[in-house]
Amino acid sequence: MARKLASLEAQFLYGHFSLTYKFTEGVNVIFGNNGGGKTTLLNILANALNGQFNQFAFLDFSKINIEFDDGRTISISKFREQEFDSEEIISVSLDDDVLFSIPVSRVSAEYSDLSKIYLDLIEYELPYVIYFPAYRTLYDYLNLTSGEDHQMLSAFSPVINFPSLKEIEEQLRKESKSTTVSTETIMFIESVNKFFENKKLKLNLGSTVAPFELVYDDNKVSRQLTSLSSGERQITTILYAVSQAKQGGIVLVDEPEISLHLEWQRKILRVISSLFQPEQIIACTHSPVIGADFELKELDFRFVGR
């Protein structure tokens, strides 16, 4: 069974505050004020668990410890070997074994070598991670036609690879040419239709004219996902990405409430959980409604702040 997260400790973030958080199995909802470090916590986890150690060159911190439920720990440090040295060093360790230690100035030049370190870490069965940044981060990206990785907002923001609406449309057209529908697509359509209130997404096998349609309650039809509202676009892209992902890892999601009605906020994590079957969900939010579809025994809802 894949490892789960047990705790995270980050010292002297941005030179003036620290974070400590203990995770539980199941659904972790982290509630807090603006500037309390919620997004930074998710960015640390996404970059570390996806092997993007080069990103830590762009974060001001002294030491980060990520502990798993079996006691193993990934430690990331940034320091100067001598008090008056101008060059900072980044060091990454697994338990007591140093995986690498190099000057910050060489991080970009040695990016391929750092990626190989992540391949070495796979031997230790690190959990598979799927990361959803806040929708305001994705807003422009979701309208791009390219499927390439994109870096958004700050230099420390995790690299994301997220389906645009046009890419989803292309995949639905491709699938409609088959004689059968994949299990992943069936799950996606069923899940997204749980949210749509006055319309349903329909896949038409064998149709070249209308491979997919949004059929409204008044029988009007749209053949473009761009006709969806901002909240519907958010739900569509998130649920499509989850339906296509490898099952059973850790979901990291930042401010899932953005653009969503209260009822959708309440059930979004439950639907993600049903699709993905995750070991853990870690969601950062400003909304006390997030996670309300879970029973209290399934949910850990805590405040984090400076």
Secondary structure, DSSP 8 states (H G I E B T S, - for coil): ----EEEEEEEEETTTEEEEEE--SEEEEEE--TTSSHHHHHHHHHHHHTT-GGGGGGS--SEEEEEETTS-EEEEEEE-SSTT-S--EEEEEETTEEEEEEEGGGTTTTHHHHHHHHHHHHTTT---EEEE--HHHHTTGGG-S--S-B--SSTTS--B----HHHHHHHHHHHHTSSS--HHHHHHHHHHHTT-SSEEEEE-TT-SS-SEEEEETTS-EE--GGGS-HHHHHHHHHHHHHHHS-SSSEEEEE-TTTT--HHHHHHHHHHHHHHH--SEEEEEES-TTTTTTS-GGGEEEEE---
